[in-house]
């Protein structure tokens, strides 16, 4: 077996292990960065996004924006 073939076999084994190790160090869940093969949409962290969760989050954002505006209105202006 040539040195080049040994190097490629090493990369086939070492690269995925390095990827999983880096995900573990950064996020705690090493498999969170692996894209889903199911075809569902995913967010930037690689987790599947549920439409009902998205709608509730959008509603929460709108509520918080209204609350923020109310707080800004209560601040004294100079």
N, C-alpha and C positions, 0 to 999 in steps of 0.2 A: 504494500500500500504506500502510495507516495505521500510526501509531506503535505502537498496541497489537498489531497483527499482527507487526510487526518484533520487538517485545519477546518475544512468544510463540515465534517462530521462534528467537530468540537463546536462550531458556530451553531449548528442545528440544535445542539443540546444546551449550550450556554446562553444563547440569545433569549430564548423564552424564559429561562430561569432568571436572567438579569432583569427582564421586563417585569416578571411577577415580583421579584425582590424590590424593585423600584416602586411599584404600586403599593406594596406592603408598607414601605417606609413612608410614602407620601400620604396614603389614604387609609391604611389599616386593613383594607380588604383587597387582596392581591388580584382577585378575579373581577373587580368592579371596572377595570379599564378595558376588559376584553369586550369587543362589540357583540351585540346580540345577533345571533344567526336566525332569529325567528321572524325578522322583517318588521318588528314593531319599531316605532320611532323611539329615539333615545335622546337624553340631554347630554350635556358636556361631560358628566361623570360616568356615562355609560349605562345608567340605570334606565329601565323602561319608563316611559311617561304615560300616565293614565289621563285621558281627556277630562274626567271628572275632577281630578286633582288640579289640572291646569285651570279649569273654570273656577274652582274654589280659590286658587291662588290669585287669579286675576281679580276676583271679587274682593279678596283681602287687600290687595294692592290699592284698589279704588277706595276702600274704606279708610285705609291708612293715609292716602293722599288727602281725603276730605278732612280727616282729623288733623293732619299737618297744616292744612290751610286754615282751619279754625284756630289753631294755636298761633299761627302767624298773625291772624287778625287780632288776637288778644294782646300781642306785643305792642308796647307803646312806640309810637313813631316819633322821630326827632325832627 
